[in-house]
Amino acid sequence: MLPTTESRQRLPEWLRRPIGNASALSTVQQIIKRHNIHTICEEGRCPNRGECYAQKTATFLLMGPICTRACSFCQVDKGQSPQPLDPNEPQKVAESVSLLDLSYVVLTSVARDDLADQGAGWFAQTMAAIRAINPHTQIEVLTPDFRGDRNLIARVVAAKPVCYNHNLETVERLQGPVRRGAKYQRSLQVLAMVKALNPEIATKSGLMLGLGETEAEIFQTLTDLREVGCDRLTLGQYLRPSLAHLPVHQYWHPDEFHRWGEIARSMGFAQVRSGPLVRSSYHAGE
């Protein structure tokens, strides 16, 4: 791994990648703009958006572009007064899925602590709208923690996504400075609740490396995920979105990501994506 400082500006070679086919990028961006919807690819400035757009795939960001939590790693805009929900958003997303001819779609959202159900019903409504137009499209959800409310988690589970993703993001010691408003044990409980409510739904979680975690802490986190029955795992490198966000503590080499991927598989994770540019929804449908 390489240490980093505020003065280091150049990314390691393995973190650089081509932007992708401009025509394909434009096609997806036009659909998104025309329907006035959002993707985490754009709002979170995902480093894979060029590749994913070139393949005509996207992860839809529900309930607007403003999050009610202020996580210090995330590029998404923050605020305590998000816009009202667009009543046409579920239908717009469904139409976009049809135009992009997606066989697998990921739905995520900003945290909406301002809503009575924190957006759980909106996930279910959007899934229903997608299935009405695209009955064969498989749907994965990546949800906030809903503050651990079992009834809200149950609403999303009842809509039967093929995979329920909720990210721990980092190790227990770093939760406070990284995930403001979230709790490590509560996030583990979310994944455990999903399995208790419907054991047939695959569960998934992800970690960013490079925030100052130790190898022992990574191993403990993977152990904790397996203890609550988590099936799938993503491991990727944290990249600082701006100087207002947490600095990168270290860059992990691709060989180290490969090693951690092998360790995770040996622990029983059924699907593992581990690499510097891996993100929660990267190649999710494979």
N, C-alpha and C positions, 0 to 999 in steps of 0.2 A: 504494500500500500504506500501511497505517496502522501506526505504531510502537505498541508496547504496553509497559506497565510493571506492576509488581506492584499498583499502586494502581488501575489501570483495571479496573473490574468489569463494565461494560456491554459486551455484544457489539455489533458493528456490526449495523445493521438487517438486512442480508442474511443474517445467520447465525441469525436467529430464524425459527421455523416452528411451525405448529400441531401438536399432539400426535397428531391423527388421530382416527378414529372409535372411540369407547370400546368399542362392542359388538364390532367387528372385532378390536380389541386384545385384548379378553378372550377371544375364541374361540381365538386362537393361543396365548395364555399358558396357557389351561386345558389345551390339548393338550400343551404342553411340560411343564407341571407334572405332569400325569397320567402321562406316560411317564418322568418323572424324568430328562430329558435337558437339554442346555444349548445355548444359541445365543450366538454372538458378539454378536448384537444386544443381549442383556441384559448379558452379562458385560463387554462392551466399551463399554456405554452409547452405542451408535451413535445419532447424532442423527437417523437416518432410520428408526428402528425403528417409529415411529408410522405412517409412510407404508407401509412394507413389510408390517407386520402387517395394516393395513387392506386390503392386496391379498392377504392370506393367503400371504405368502412369508417365509422365514427362512433364515439361514445357520447350519447346525448346527455346534456346537463339540464335537469328539470328544475322548474320553479325559479327561473331567473338567474342572473349572473352575480347576485350579491348574497354573501354568506353571513349569517348572524354570529359566526364564531371567528376568532382572529388567530387561527393557527399560523405560527411564525415561519412555516416552510412553504406555504401555499400562495400561488400567484392570484387566485380568485379574489375579486374585490370583497371587502368587508363592510358591514354596516348593520345597524340595529333597526333600520326601517326599509326593508326590501320592498320592491314593487309588489302590488297585488298579483295573485296568480292569473295567468292568461287562461281564460276558460277554454280556449281553442287549442292550447298547447298539446294535449294528448292526441288530438286529431292531426295536428301539424306534424308531430313526430311520426305518427303512423304513416302518413302520406310520404314523408321523407324516407322512411324505411323501405316503402314500396318503390319509390323512384331510384333508390340506390340498390335495390334488389338484394337486400341483406338476408342471409339465411341465419345469421346470429347477430344479435344486437345487445349492447350493454347500456343500461340505464343507470345513471348516477344523479346526484343532486347536490346543491348547496345545503348546508344545515339551515333549517327554517324553524328555529325555536319559537318564533313569533306566532306560528300556526297552532291551533288547538291540537291537531293530530301530528304536528311536526312534519307533515308531508307524506305520511304513510299511505293515506288514501289516494294521494296523487300518483304514487308508484303503481298502485293497483289499477287505477283508472287508465293510466297510460298503457299498461300491459294489455288491458282489455281492448283498448282502441287499436293497438298494433295487431292483435290476434283477429280482430274483426275484418281487417284488410289483408293481413299476411298470416294466415292460420298456421303455416309451417315454419315460421320464423321462431327460432329459439331465443329466449330472453334471459339474460343474466342481469342481476341488480347489484349495485355497489352503493350501499346505504350509509347514512349517518348512524349514530348509535341510538337515536330516538330516546336518549337518556335512560336506556335500559327498560323501557316500558314494554312489558310482555304483550299487552293487548295490541300495541302498535306494530310490533314485530310480527305478531300473528296475522295482521291484516295483509302484510306483504307476503308472508309465507303462504297464506291461503290463495294468493293469486298464482302460485306454483311457478316461480322462476326455475330454470334448470340449474342455476347456480346462485347462491346468496353470498355476496362478497362484502366483508367489512374489514377495513384495514386497521391493524395495530399501529402502523407507520414506523414505530421505533421501539426500543427496549423500554422496560418499565422505568428505569432510572431517569430517562430523558423525556418521559411523557409530559411533565409539567411545562418545560420551556418549548417543546415542539408542538403539542396538541392542546392548546388552551381550551378548557371547557370539556375535555374528554378525560376518561380514566381507563387505565390499563385493564383492571379487573372487570370493569363494566363492559369493555369491548369483548373480552373473553366470554363474558356471560351472554352477550348478544349471539355469538356463534354457537354457544351451548344451547340457547333457547331455540334457535333454528333447528338444530338436530333433534331436540326433544319434541318440537312441534311436528316435524316431518323428516324422519331419518333418511328419506329417499332424495332429498335435495342436497346437492353437493355444496359444501361450504368452502370459503376461500378467504385468504387474508394476505397482506403484503407488508413488507418492510423496506424502508429506505436505509441504505448503509452510507456511512460517511459523516454522521452527526456526532461522533465521539464514542460510539458503542464499543465494547470489548468483545472478543471472540466468545468468552464465557457467557456474556449477556445475550449474544445472538443465539447460542445453543440453548440457553434457558428459555428464551422466547419461543423457539421452535418446539421445545418440549411442552411448554404451556399450551401452544396451539394444538398439538397432537392430543393432549389430555382432554381437550373439549371437542375432539373429533374432527378438527379442521382437515379437509381433504386436499386442498390445493393451496399453492404458495407462490408468491412472486417476490423476488429480491432484486432491487435495483439501486443504482447510485443516486444519492441526493445531489441535485444541482441547484445552486442558489439562483432564484429568479431575479433578484435585484439586491442592491446594497442595504435595502430595508429589511431583508430577510436574514435568517440565520446563516452564518458563514459555513462553508464546507470545512469539516475538520480533517478529512483525509479522502483521497481517491483510492478505491479498491481496484486492483488489477483484474482483468477478465479471468485470469487463471484462478484467482481467489473466489470469484463468483462461481466458477465451474466447480470448485471444491465444495463450496457451500451447497450448491445444487445436489451434488452427490451425497453429501451428509443428510440433506433433507429427504432425499429419496430413501436412504437407508433407514430413516426414522419412520417411514410409512406414508409419507405424502404421496397421493396418487398421481398428481400432476405438479410439476415444478418448472417455473420459468425463472432463471437466474442469470443476470448479465447486467452490465453497467447501464444500458439504456432500456432495460425492461421496466414497464409500468403496469399498473393493476390490470388494464384491459388489453395488454399487448398479446396479439394472437390468441385472444380468449376463446375463440370458437374452434380452435384446432383440437 
